[in-house]
Amino acid sequence: MYLDTSSSPVNRAFDAARTQAIRWQRHQPTRFQTVAIWAVAALPMALLIWVLAPIVAHGLHGPQALARGLIEGLTDGRGALGLASAGALVVLLK
């Protein structure tokens, strides 16, 4: 004789768990999306370091002007702007 187990409590619980797992699956970004997210996160800080810091250093005098320009560019409000943009990206992607 054939025993019908399709409506057993174990099978119903398994189906419910599988449905819930499928519903809660996270979206996996494509390679292009991953590179785009990385670029959006990295470009503001790269702009600060590679463009604005040398401009600040040009106005400074003495040895180590570039190092002081980097430190000043990353520790004053411009550095906070780069960190704020990274934080905003995290909030948008969540």
N, C-alpha and C positions, 0 to 999 in steps of 0.2 A: 504494500500500500504506500501511496505517496503522501508525505507529510508536508502540508503547506506552511512554510515558515516566513512567507513574505509579509505577513501582518504581525509577526511576533514583536514583542516589546523591544527586543535587542535590535532587530532590523530597523524598526521605526526610530529608535534612538540614534543608530548609526547614520541613517538617512538625514535626520535632523542635524546631526553634528557636521556631516559633509556639506549640507546646504549652508549652514552657518559659516563654515570655513571658506567656502567659495564666496559668500557674500562679503567676508571681511578681508579678502585678499587685497594686498596693496598693489598699486600700479607700478610696474617696473619700467623706468624710462628707457627709451632707445639710446643708442650710442650718440646720435645727434643731440638728443635732449640732454644727455649727460654732459657733453662738451659745451652745450649752450649754457647750462646751469653753472658749470665751472667758469666759463668766460664771464658771465654776469657777476659771479662772486669775486673773481680775481682782477678784473679790469679796473675797478675803482682804486684798489690798493696799488696796482701797478702804475696807474696814472699818478698817484701821489708820490711814489718812489722814483719813477723814471723821468717824470716831467716837472712836477712842482718842486721837488727837493733840489734839483740843480738850479732852478730859478731862484729859490731862496738862498742857496749857497752862493750865487753870483753876487748877491748884495752883501755877503759877509766877507770879512777880510781876515787874513792870517792863514797859518797852516791849518789843516784839517777843516777847511771851510765846508767841504762837501759832507763830511761826517756830521758837523754841527747842523748843516742844512737838513740832512736826513733825520736827525734827532728832533729838530724843531718841527719839521714837516709832519712827523708821525705822532708827536706828543701834544701838539696844540689842537685847535679845533678841526684842522683838516684830517688829522688821524682819526678823530672821533667820527667825522663824516664817513670815512671808509668803513669803520666798524658798524656804524648805524646802517649803512647800505647792506652790509652782510647780514645784520640782524633782520632787516626788512625782508630780505630774500628768504630767510628761514621761515618767517611768518607767512609769506606768500606761498611757499611750497608745502607747508604743513597741511 
